[in-house]
Structures are given as C-alpha cells and as structure tokens.
C-alpha cells in the first residue's frame, strides 16, 4: 500500500478531494438506493452499493493510469479520439428509444460487464482537449473567423449537434464550456458573439422542426422540452413533481439533517441516488452538510486554477481549465436543480451520484489535470522544442479579454 502512495504524483489536494468525495458517496448512495429496490423493484441496496464501488474503483484506476501520461500526448490523442466519438454519437443517435422509458439514444451497453456508457460524456472531454490543442497552435497567429471555421467550429458544432437531440443539458454545457475556453484562449469577442447568435438560431430552428415533425425525433426532444416548459410554468404540478419532492427533502433536513440513512423523501423522489442525490444529502446531513459539500467543489475549482497557473505551456493551461471547469460547473448545476434554480437537467453530481459511467469521464478529466500538475512527467515527457512552452498566465489571458 505504501508503495502505491509513493507512485502517486501530481497535486495532492486534488487527489484528496477526489478521494474524500468518493468515500463520502457510499453513505448517500446506499441510503438512496432503497428507492431503486422498493419502488422500482431493481436489485438490493448492497448490490447497488457494490456496483457503485466497482465503478469508483475502475474510475480511480483511470485517474492513476492517465495521470502518468505526459500532458503533450493528449494533443495527438484528441486527433485520434475525435473521429471515434463522432462515430459513437452517430451510432447511439441512430438507436432510437426504448418503450420502457430509457433513452437508448444516449447509451451504449458494454458487453459482459452490463454497464451503460454515454459517448456524450467522452465527447465532451475529447472536444475540450481538441479546442485546447487548437489554441496552442494558433497562439502567435492573428485569428480570423474564416480560417477557424473548419479546424475549430466544424468539430464543435458536429459534436454539439449530435448530442443535442437526446441530451440538451449536456449539449448546452459542452457549448458553454467551449465558449469559455475560446474566451480564455484569446478568440476575438466579436466572433464569439456571432457564434453564440448562430448557436441560438440553429437551436430555434431545431426546436421548430421538432415541433413541426414530432416523428422525426420521437421521445428525445419531448423530454427536455417538457422540463423547460415545466420550469417556466410553476402551475404544472405533474411536471414539477421531482422538484417539489426535492424541496421537501431540503426543507425537512433543517440545519443538521435527520441523520445518515434516515431520509424519507428518497422513497418518493425519482432518481434519488443520481440526479437528485444532493437533495437527499441535505435531508440527511442538513444545510451544513450540503454547504460543506459545495465547499469541496469550490476548493476543487481553486486547485484547478492553481494547477493551470503553474503549467509551463499554453496547451497545458487551457487543457486543465477545459476539462476541469465542467466538473465544477456540472456539480453546481446539479445543486441548482435541487433548489429549482435550474430546470431538471439529468446531470449527475460528480463522484457522488450512482449509476452510469459519467464518473469514469470525471475521473478521466481529473487524471488529465493531475498529469498537468505532475512536474516530473511534464519535464521528462515534453520535447525540448515544444512550441507551446511559455510563461502565459491564464488569469492574465482572462483579464486581458476583460
């Protein structure tokens, strides 16, 4: 065991945050899984806990393996992985939806292991690496919109367009994070505003097309459109059932909570162990527990900025911010949904929620961040003529854009 700890490199604070979040997740997952057992009729609490443990164990194996890879290797890997994820997104989009309510257009079932895999989560990480690579290549060149259409915006819009029909929230997060990364990378603001306007226009056309031809995207667009309509219409009691139960859980939790495993709303709140696990955490551990959990994610954000600030190349700086910011952003959105600041999105709480393999992609992103913070790997793996080496500070880039 001591030998393993000696081989762990990179930012120790990020390692600690990831480990603490993962360890804490066992308590609420075990508690909330009773909903799946007694309401849905699926498995046993111990079975769901074991599955969650296996996912996290494999996830930390991903972190350990990835954090040993020299950061500049991800440039080439993004070029290889981008066509692959595009093919996977097309494949799942063509699958259609199942009659049982499960959206098969979001998942690929992995053989033998029985786990589901969402290519959209992998596509988000790969796209961020690709965008960071692009800006590291053009940092000394005056960027024009015409020259950036094919190498930058075509892959971005392809990925977002393929994710959008089945998963609006993920598509919106990916697009927003790309905009942030482009802003930090020095892309001209006038072009960014044009891209945002174009994105809104295409989204409007897509929604109108889906409404005009409902059979074109059966059961895919209806779900996220109904969530937005329910959020904008508080009188829709059926559409706001999940939110109402989540707010009851938070309200009855009080300051210190009911205690571990003593949640009542977990038996009534759908997705209590995944999408709405934050509400169960507040019910059992109170506002104090919910606030402490939020501080962990904010501290993770702080360490991400620290690691990016300490990187020696533009690519590494943008890479860390590109794969790191979405983790915190997703966590804050999950919490905001529970208190009705956002419509229901279906986004998990990173390293906490059960089910799915989105935790693997979170672990992949954390591994990449730790790779960038691993100075011994960076110094040994970076070629002497690496064109990205400079002392540019990402905070200076941000302040310069402001």
C-alpha positions as CSV (number, residue, x, y, z in Angstrom):
1,X,0.0,0.0,0.0
2,X,2.8,2.4,0.9
3,X,4.4,1.6,-2.5
4,X,1.3,2.7,-4.3
5,X,1.1,6.0,-2.5
6,X,4.7,6.7,-3.3
7,X,3.9,6.3,-7.0
8,X,1.1,8.8,-6.9
9,X,2.2,12.1,-8.3
10,X,0.6,15.4,-9.1
11,X,-1.5,17.8,-7.0
12,X,-2.1,16.1,-3.6
13,X,-5.1,18.4,-2.8
14,X,-6.9,17.2,-5.9
15,X,-6.2,13.6,-5.1
16,X,-7.5,14.2,-1.5
17,X,-10.7,16.0,-2.8
18,X,-11.5,13.2,-5.2
19,X,-10.9,10.5,-2.6
20,X,-13.0,12.2,0.0
21,X,-15.9,12.8,-2.3
22,X,-15.8,9.2,-3.5
23,X,-15.6,7.8,0.1
24,X,-18.5,10.1,1.2
25,X,-20.6,9.0,-1.7
26,X,-21.1,5.5,-0.3
27,X,-23.3,6.8,2.5
28,X,-25.9,8.6,0.4
29,X,-25.8,6.1,-2.4
30,X,-26.5,3.2,0.0
31,X,-29.3,5.2,1.6
32,X,-30.9,6.4,-1.6
33,X,-30.7,3.1,-3.4
34,X,-33.7,1.9,-1.4
35,X,-35.8,3.8,-4.0
36,X,-34.5,1.5,-6.7
37,X,-35.1,-1.6,-4.6
38,X,-38.5,-1.0,-3.1
39,X,-40.1,1.5,-5.6
40,X,-38.6,0.5,-8.9
41,X,-38.0,-3.1,-7.8
42,X,-34.4,-3.3,-9.0
43,X,-31.7,-5.2,-7.1
44,X,-30.7,-4.8,-3.5
45,X,-29.1,-1.9,-1.5
46,X,-25.9,-3.9,-1.1
47,X,-25.9,-4.8,-4.8
48,X,-26.2,-1.1,-5.8
49,X,-23.5,-0.2,-3.4
50,X,-21.2,-2.9,-4.8
51,X,-21.9,-1.7,-8.3
52,X,-21.1,1.9,-7.2
53,X,-17.9,0.7,-5.6
54,X,-16.8,-1.1,-8.7
55,X,-17.4,2.0,-10.9
56,X,-15.4,4.1,-8.5
57,X,-12.6,1.6,-8.2
58,X,-12.3,1.4,-12.0
59,X,-12.6,5.2,-12.1
60,X,-9.6,5.7,-9.8
61,X,-7.7,3.2,-11.9
62,X,-8.4,5.6,-14.8
63,X,-7.1,8.5,-12.7
64,X,-3.9,6.7,-11.8
65,X,-3.2,5.5,-15.3
66,X,-4.0,8.8,-17.0
67,X,-2.0,10.9,-14.6
68,X,1.1,9.0,-15.6
69,X,0.7,10.1,-19.3
70,X,2.8,13.2,-20.3
71,X,0.4,16.1,-21.0
72,X,1.5,16.8,-24.5
73,X,0.5,13.3,-25.6
74,X,-3.1,14.3,-25.3
75,X,-2.7,16.5,-28.3
76,X,-2.3,13.6,-30.6
77,X,-4.8,11.5,-28.7
78,X,-7.5,14.1,-29.3
79,X,-7.0,14.0,-33.0
80,X,-7.4,10.2,-32.9
81,X,-10.3,10.2,-30.5
82,X,-12.4,12.9,-32.1
83,X,-13.5,10.9,-35.2
84,X,-14.1,7.9,-32.9
85,X,-16.5,9.8,-30.6
86,X,-18.3,11.3,-33.7
87,X,-18.9,7.8,-34.9
88,X,-20.1,6.7,-31.5
89,X,-22.5,9.7,-31.2
90,X,-24.0,8.9,-34.6
91,X,-24.4,5.2,-33.6
92,X,-26.3,5.9,-30.4
93,X,-28.4,8.6,-32.1
94,X,-29.5,6.0,-34.7
95,X,-30.5,3.5,-32.0
96,X,-33.8,5.2,-31.2
97,X,-35.6,5.0,-27.9
98,X,-37.0,2.0,-26.0
99,X,-40.5,1.5,-24.9
100,X,-39.5,1.3,-21.2
101,X,-38.7,4.9,-21.0
102,X,-35.0,4.5,-21.2
103,X,-33.4,6.7,-23.9
104,X,-31.2,4.3,-25.8
105,X,-30.0,7.2,-28.0
106,X,-27.8,8.2,-25.1
107,X,-26.3,4.9,-24.1
108,X,-24.1,2.1,-25.3
109,X,-24.4,-1.1,-23.3
110,X,-21.0,-2.5,-22.6
111,X,-20.9,-6.3,-23.2
112,X,-20.1,-8.7,-20.3
113,X,-19.9,-6.0,-17.6
114,X,-23.5,-4.9,-18.0
115,X,-22.7,-1.2,-17.6
116,X,-24.1,1.6,-19.7
117,X,-21.8,4.1,-21.4
118,X,-22.7,7.6,-22.6
119,X,-20.5,8.7,-25.5
120,X,-21.6,12.3,-25.0
121,X,-19.5,12.4,-21.8
122,X,-16.4,11.1,-23.6
123,X,-17.1,13.5,-26.5
124,X,-17.2,16.5,-24.0
125,X,-13.7,15.7,-22.6
126,X,-12.2,14.9,-26.1
127,X,-13.6,18.1,-27.5
128,X,-12.1,20.2,-24.7
129,X,-8.7,18.7,-25.4
130,X,-9.1,19.3,-29.1
131,X,-10.0,23.0,-28.6
132,X,-7.1,23.5,-26.2
133,X,-4.8,22.0,-28.9
134,X,-6.2,24.4,-31.5
135,X,-5.4,27.5,-29.4
136,X,-2.0,26.2,-28.5
137,X,-1.2,26.0,-32.3
138,X,-2.5,29.5,-33.2
139,X,-1.4,31.4,-30.1
140,X,1.1,33.5,-32.2
141,X,-1.2,33.9,-35.2
142,X,-3.9,36.5,-35.6
143,X,-7.2,34.5,-35.5
144,X,-9.7,35.1,-38.2
145,X,-13.2,33.7,-38.3
146,X,-12.9,32.3,-41.8
147,X,-9.7,30.4,-41.0
148,X,-11.2,28.9,-37.8
149,X,-14.4,27.5,-39.3
150,X,-13.0,24.2,-40.4
151,X,-10.4,23.4,-37.8
152,X,-12.4,24.7,-34.8
153,X,-16.1,25.3,-35.3
154,X,-16.9,22.4,-37.6
155,X,-15.9,19.8,-35.0
156,X,-17.6,21.8,-32.2
157,X,-20.9,22.1,-34.0
158,X,-20.8,18.5,-35.1
159,X,-20.4,17.2,-31.5
160,X,-23.0,19.6,-30.1
161,X,-25.5,18.8,-32.9
162,X,-25.1,15.1,-32.4
163,X,-25.6,15.4,-28.6
164,X,-28.5,17.9,-28.7
165,X,-31.5,15.7,-29.8
166,X,-31.1,13.2,-26.9
167,X,-29.4,15.3,-24.2
168,X,-29.9,19.1,-24.3
169,X,-28.3,19.8,-20.9
170,X,-25.0,18.1,-21.9
171,X,-25.0,19.8,-25.3
172,X,-25.6,23.2,-23.5
173,X,-22.8,22.5,-21.0
174,X,-20.4,21.5,-23.8
175,X,-21.2,24.5,-25.9
176,X,-20.9,26.9,-22.9
177,X,-17.6,25.4,-21.8
178,X,-16.2,25.7,-25.3
179,X,-17.2,29.4,-25.3
180,X,-15.4,29.9,-22.0
181,X,-12.3,28.1,-23.3
182,X,-12.3,30.1,-26.5
183,X,-12.6,33.3,-24.5
184,X,-9.6,32.3,-22.3
185,X,-7.7,31.2,-25.4
186,X,-7.9,34.7,-26.9
187,X,-10.6,34.2,-29.6
188,X,-11.9,37.6,-30.6
189,X,-15.1,38.6,-28.7
190,X,-16.9,39.8,-31.8
191,X,-16.6,36.4,-33.4
192,X,-17.7,34.6,-30.2
193,X,-20.8,36.7,-30.0
194,X,-21.5,35.8,-33.6
195,X,-21.0,32.1,-32.8
196,X,-23.4,32.3,-29.8
197,X,-26.0,34.0,-32.0
198,X,-25.6,31.3,-34.6
199,X,-26.0,28.6,-32.0
200,X,-29.2,30.2,-30.7
201,X,-30.5,30.4,-34.3
202,X,-29.8,26.8,-35.0
203,X,-31.4,25.7,-31.7
204,X,-34.5,27.7,-32.5
205,X,-34.7,26.1,-36.0
206,X,-34.2,22.6,-34.4
207,X,-37.0,23.2,-31.9
208,X,-39.4,24.4,-34.5
209,X,-38.5,21.5,-36.7
210,X,-39.0,19.0,-33.9
211,X,-42.5,20.5,-33.1
212,X,-43.5,20.6,-36.8
213,X,-42.4,17.0,-37.3
214,X,-42.8,15.2,-34.0
215,X,-42.0,11.8,-35.5
216,X,-38.6,13.0,-36.6
217,X,-37.1,12.8,-33.1
218,X,-39.6,10.6,-31.2
219,X,-39.4,10.9,-27.4
220,X,-35.9,12.5,-27.5
221,X,-36.8,16.2,-27.8
222,X,-40.1,15.9,-25.9
223,X,-38.3,15.1,-22.6
224,X,-36.0,18.1,-22.3
225,X,-38.6,20.5,-23.8
226,X,-41.2,19.4,-21.3
227,X,-38.7,20.0,-18.5
228,X,-38.1,23.6,-19.7
229,X,-41.8,24.2,-20.0
230,X,-42.4,22.8,-16.5
231,X,-39.7,25.0,-15.1
232,X,-41.3,28.1,-16.7
233,X,-44.8,27.1,-15.6
234,X,-44.9,26.5,-11.8
235,X,-48.6,25.5,-12.0
236,X,-47.7,22.3,-13.8
237,X,-47.9,20.0,-10.8
238,X,-47.2,16.9,-12.8
239,X,-44.0,18.3,-14.4
240,X,-42.7,19.7,-11.1
241,X,-43.2,16.6,-9.0
242,X,-39.5,15.8,-8.8
243,X,-38.6,19.4,-7.8
244,X,-41.4,19.6,-5.2
245,X,-40.1,16.4,-3.5
246,X,-36.5,17.7,-3.7
247,X,-37.6,20.9,-2.0
248,X,-39.5,19.0,0.7
249,X,-36.3,16.9,1.4
250,X,-34.2,20.0,1.7
251,X,-36.8,21.8,3.9
252,X,-37.2,18.9,6.3
253,X,-33.4,18.4,6.6
254,X,-33.0,21.6,8.6
255,X,-29.6,22.7,9.7
256,X,-28.0,19.4,10.8
257,X,-30.2,16.9,9.0
258,X,-32.1,13.8,10.0
259,X,-29.0,11.6,10.1
260,X,-27.4,9.1,7.8
261,X,-29.9,6.8,6.1
262,X,-32.9,8.5,7.7
263,X,-34.2,10.3,4.6
264,X,-37.9,9.9,3.9
265,X,-38.1,11.5,0.5
266,X,-35.7,9.0,-1.0
267,X,-38.7,6.7,-1.2
268,X,-40.8,9.2,-3.2
269,X,-38.2,11.1,-5.2
270,X,-37.3,9.5,-8.6
271,X,-33.6,9.4,-9.4
272,X,-32.8,10.0,-5.7
273,X,-29.5,8.2,-6.0
274,X,-28.3,10.0,-9.1
275,X,-29.9,13.3,-10.4
276,X,-31.4,14.4,-7.1
277,X,-28.9,12.9,-4.6
278,X,-28.0,16.4,-3.4
279,X,-31.5,16.8,-2.0
280,X,-31.1,13.5,-0.1
281,X,-27.7,14.6,1.2
282,X,-29.2,17.9,2.5
283,X,-32.2,16.0,4.1
284,X,-29.8,13.6,5.9
285,X,-26.9,15.9,6.7
286,X,-28.7,19.2,6.7
287,X,-27.8,22.6,5.2
288,X,-24.4,22.2,7.0
289,X,-23.6,19.0,5.1
290,X,-24.8,20.5,1.8
291,X,-22.7,23.6,2.3
292,X,-19.6,21.6,3.2
293,X,-20.1,19.5,0.0
294,X,-20.4,22.7,-2.1
295,X,-17.1,24.0,-0.5
296,X,-15.3,20.8,-1.6
297,X,-16.3,21.5,-5.2
298,X,-15.3,25.2,-4.9
299,X,-12.0,24.1,-3.4
300,X,-11.5,21.8,-6.4
301,X,-12.1,24.8,-8.6
302,X,-9.5,26.7,-6.7
303,X,-6.9,23.9,-7.1
304,X,-7.8,23.6,-10.9
305,X,-6.9,27.3,-11.3
306,X,-3.7,26.9,-9.2
307,X,-2.6,23.9,-11.4
308,X,-3.4,25.8,-14.6
309,X,-1.4,28.8,-13.3
310,X,1.6,26.6,-12.6
311,X,1.7,25.0,-16.1
312,X,4.5,25.8,-18.4
313,X,2.6,25.7,-21.8
314,X,-0.5,27.3,-23.3
315,X,-1.8,23.9,-24.1
316,X,-1.5,22.6,-20.6
317,X,-3.1,25.7,-19.1
318,X,-6.1,25.6,-21.4
319,X,-6.3,21.8,-21.1
320,X,-6.6,21.9,-17.3
321,X,-9.2,24.6,-17.4
322,X,-11.1,23.0,-20.3
323,X,-11.5,19.6,-18.6
324,X,-11.6,20.9,-15.0
325,X,-14.2,23.7,-15.2
326,X,-17.0,21.4,-16.5
327,X,-16.7,19.2,-13.4
328,X,-17.4,22.0,-11.0
329,X,-20.0,23.5,-13.4
330,X,-21.9,20.2,-13.5
331,X,-21.8,19.9,-9.7
332,X,-23.2,23.4,-9.3
333,X,-25.9,22.8,-11.9
334,X,-26.9,19.6,-10.1
335,X,-27.2,21.5,-6.8
336,X,-29.1,24.3,-8.5
337,X,-31.7,21.9,-10.0
338,X,-32.4,20.5,-6.5
339,X,-33.4,24.0,-5.3
340,X,-35.2,24.9,-8.5
341,X,-32.7,27.5,-9.8
342,X,-32.4,25.4,-13.0
343,X,-34.8,23.1,-14.8
344,X,-34.3,19.4,-14.4
345,X,-31.2,18.5,-16.4
346,X,-30.3,14.9,-15.7
347,X,-26.8,15.9,-14.7
348,X,-25.2,13.7,-12.0
349,X,-23.2,15.0,-9.0
350,X,-19.6,14.2,-10.0
351,X,-18.0,11.4,-7.9
352,X,-21.1,11.2,-5.7
353,X,-24.1,10.0,-7.8
354,X,-24.6,6.4,-8.5
355,X,-25.2,4.7,-11.8
356,X,-23.8,5.4,-15.2
357,X,-20.3,5.8,-16.3
358,X,-20.2,9.6,-16.2
359,X,-18.0,9.1,-13.1
360,X,-15.4,7.5,-15.4
361,X,-15.3,10.6,-17.6
362,X,-14.9,12.7,-14.5
363,X,-12.0,10.5,-13.4
364,X,-10.5,10.8,-16.9
365,X,-10.7,14.6,-16.6
366,X,-9.2,14.5,-13.1
367,X,-6.4,12.3,-14.4
368,X,-5.6,14.8,-17.1
369,X,-5.4,17.6,-14.6
370,X,-3.1,15.6,-12.4
371,X,-0.9,14.8,-15.4
372,X,-0.5,18.5,-16.0
373,X,0.3,19.0,-12.3
374,X,2.9,16.2,-12.3
375,X,6.0,18.2,-12.9
376,X,8.3,15.2,-13.2
377,X,6.2,13.7,-16.0
378,X,5.9,17.1,-17.7
379,X,9.6,17.7,-17.6
380,X,10.5,14.2,-18.8
381,X,7.8,14.0,-21.4
382,X,7.9,17.4,-23.0
383,X,10.2,17.7,-26.1
384,X,12.8,20.4,-25.8
385,X,11.4,22.1,-28.9
386,X,7.8,22.1,-27.7
387,X,6.4,25.1,-29.4
388,X,3.9,25.7,-26.6
389,X,6.4,26.4,-23.8
390,X,5.9,29.9,-22.4
391,X,5.0,31.7,-19.2
392,X,1.5,32.8,-20.2
393,X,-0.8,33.1,-17.2
394,X,-4.4,32.0,-17.9
395,X,-5.6,34.7,-15.4
396,X,-3.7,37.3,-17.4
397,X,-5.4,36.0,-20.6
398,X,-8.8,36.4,-18.8
399,X,-8.0,39.9,-17.6
400,X,-6.7,40.9,-21.0
401,X,-10.0,39.9,-22.6
402,X,-12.0,41.8,-20.0
